[in-house]
Amino acid sequence: MLNNLSLKDLTSHTPALIAAIVLAALLLTAVIGPFLAPYDPLAMDLDSLKQPPGKAHLLGTDSKGRDILSRMVYGTRISLSVGIIASALSLCIGIFFGLIAGYFGGRIDVALSQVFDIFLAFPSLLLAIGISAVMSPGLPSAMLAITLVGWAGFARLVRGITLSLKEQTYVEASRALGASPARILYQHILPNALPLILVAGSLRVGSFILLEAALSFLGLGVQPPTATWGSMISLNRAYINSAPWMVIFPGLAISVTVISFNILGDFLRDKLDPRMQV
């Protein structure tokens, strides 16, 4: 099914193409950020407190005289890393337990489904806050909290796909030939489930970035003076009336990134989800 997706499909879909270009630019910024930032993101300049956007500071400075553009460039690396890595980890955990629950069924399915339901019963933000609160604040804690919040949704999705695929003729034939459950899962079921799994993963990256921003805003994520988009909004929210640029630009970065991931995820769903082809 992945073979049905081509570069021509992307270039013919203007919103998805724009979203892909934006995300590519953000990824490039995250990789070469230190070479793009005009200033040290941690350097304070007491002579440049709360300066509006201008020639010296394109996006202005914050309440401590730090260059906002430089801090946003460095924050891009953290925000994208959390979103992409947490999504990948959640996918791996969800795929593993979803395949087991869906294929073996019975008591194993019942027990794992109850675990899924426990994690899914809590709102994502509240569960992430609770997990982060019992650990020392920082990037590893935020990434672990987001991973634990997201895996159950992927597991439930993979379980449902596995329940459908394991009844297919080619799976029955492989089982009749004596193939082991592991061989059936990883050579027959997983490859056919992968397109829908990738779609779900791409759609969740944006929400994970938003969740990291919320944790940083609440002081449970990456700690100051390290720059993240969420922490920049949190530290400067008191100046939103007198110096709105300190909050607007990080907020726009979060919005554009999340919207771009969602647009690209919708595009992948339209192309890869067989239910959308009807």
C-alpha positions, 0 to 999 in steps of 0.5 A: 500500500505504501507503493501507492504513495508517490512524490507526484501525489504530494506535489499535486496536493498544495496544502500537504506540499506546503506542510511538508516544506514547512516541516522540512525547514523546521527539521533543517533548523533543528539540525543546523540551529547553532549555525543559524542563531544570531545570538547565544540563546542564554546570553542576557543583555540588560541594555536590550530588555523587551526590545521590539522586533528590529534590525538588531533583533528580528523578533525582539528580545525577552524580559531578560534581554535574550534574543527571541529568534535565537531561543526559538531556533534552539527550541525547535530542536527540543520541540521536534525531538520530543514530538518525533521521539515520543511518537516513535517510542509510543508506536513501538510499545503500542505495536508490540502489545497491540499485536499480542492482544489482537493475535492471541485473543482470549485472556491475554486480550482481555488483560491487555485491553483492560490496561489500555482502557486504564491509560485511555480513561485519563485525559492526556494532559492530566495523565502527563502532568501526574506522571511528570509530577512524580519525576524530576522535571526535565527533558527525559521526564517530559519525553517519558510522560508523553510516551506513557500517555500515547502508547495505549492509543496506538495499542488499541489501534493495532489490536483492532487492525490485527483482529481483522488481518488475522482472519485473512486467507493468507494468514490462515494459509501461513498458519496451516503451513506451520508458521510460528506466531512471531513469523505470522505477526512480523512477516504478514500482519505487521507489514499490512498494518504499517500504513495505517500505523504510520498515519496514526503516528504522523497525526500524533506528532503534532499533539505530542509537541503541543503536550510538551509545550503544555508541560513546559508552560506548567514548569514540568517539562524542560527547565529554564534557562533552556529554551523551548517554545512552551517555556518561552510563553510561560516565562513571558506571559506576564508581558503579553500586553506590554511586549506581546511579541515575546509570546506571539512568536513562540505561539505561532511556531507551535501552531504552525508546526502542529497544523503542518503535522496534522495536514500531512497526516490527513494527506497520508490518511487519504492516500494510505487508508483503504477506507478513504478510497471508497 
